[in-house]
Amino acid sequence: MGKDSFYCKYIKNIIDRGIALLGLLLFWWLYIIIAILIKLDDPKGPVIFKQERLGKKGKVYRMYKFRSMRVGAEHMGSGVYSDNNDTRVTRVGKFLRATSLDELPQLVNLLKGEMSLIGFRSPLTYHPWTWDEYTEHQKKMFELRPGITGWAQVNGRKTVEWNKRIELNVWYAENVSFLLDLKIFFMTIFKVFSNADNENKGKTVG
């Protein structure tokens, strides 16, 4: 079907916002518990971590996550998350990353129309490249809204190097459909519960 299909242009956005609203209404209590745990573990920093990412058409937006790293982590070392032994990650943060619960605040991004449940994993504005450094072919993945999960995430997740991830994202943009999204959704659930491919093998933005 692809990015120009009726599903992609209209239905996908309705589903995303419906899921976001339902998720926020059902799990508000979990947000409170996680917020308390973050503050007890590392009281100096905020509960929500905001970071500028590249979204649809290369537009910069602020992505929300539960804070899993110490304050100022972006200015320590390489500035990007390295692996499961990264000393900048808090104790609670390790659990949040392992269970992907740190991604829950992105439901707000879905509700705002900045993200989709399924799409490409939005990169930082400077890593692996700036917007101008992507090729026209690579920019095809930005024809869609970035996702909480996606085709690249269920086909290697953090073990796949960047060029391959982008190729997977471009393929998704050209073939997106309801059935493909459904397949990715259930594959993601399996990945999260099995914690498969959740350790970085190189620099990442995840």
Helices and strands as residue ranges (DSSP letters): H 6-6, I 7-11, H 12-26, H 28-41, E 48-54, G 56-58, E 60-66, G 73-75, H 91-99, G 101-103, H 106-111, E 116-118, G 131-133, G 138-143, E 147-149, G 157-159, H 162-175, H 178-194
